[in-house]
Amino acid sequence: PVARLEVVEVKDGPFASSADALRAHDGVLPVNTMLLRKRGGSREDWYMVGRDAVITTRDVRDARAVRGQPGVWLTECEPNEDGSKRLSRFIQTNARSRLAVVLDKQVLAVPTLQSISAWLPISEFASEQQASDLALLLRSGELPAGVTLQAWRQEQLQ
């Protein structure tokens, strides 16, 4: 297995549970969608997202940790030329759509992109180390999933 980051369109959500998401759609997922969860502290949200990625790990030129608001660190990625073109086309045709940043089928963040910028915000963290760790993973491309990724995920989810 590999660590795979994808940016996909959010079709609906958040929902408190996968059952709530299915109920909202008469028990049937629309074609080319899937349900993914996002964990944050004691809370769990579910999102209905498109199956086709707008960009993936392969489209990342660079990634970095930057200070956000007080007490918040962000991980941002810079798409390569192909990724930037696809992201620009998506934003132009889907104004104010939400995107889900997904790592191995788990939602990390759901930013609303209103304009095209060189750097795409991926996720918020309480510590610089967590933001830097994710930036390192993104710069490394698709990696064999192993102990390091599993340990990072456990820290990030707590």
Secondary structure as UniProt FT lines:
FT   STRAND          2..3
FT   STRAND          5..15
FT   HELIX           18..23
FT   TURN            24..27
FT   TURN            31..32
FT   STRAND          33..40
FT   TURN            41..42
FT   STRAND          43..56
FT   HELIX           57..59
FT   STRAND          60..67
FT   TURN            70..71
FT   STRAND          73..79
FT   HELIX           81..93
FT   TURN            95..96
FT   STRAND          98..103
FT   TURN            104..105
FT   STRAND          106..109
FT   STRAND          120..125
FT   HELIX           128..140
FT   STRAND          143..144
FT   HELIX           147..157
//
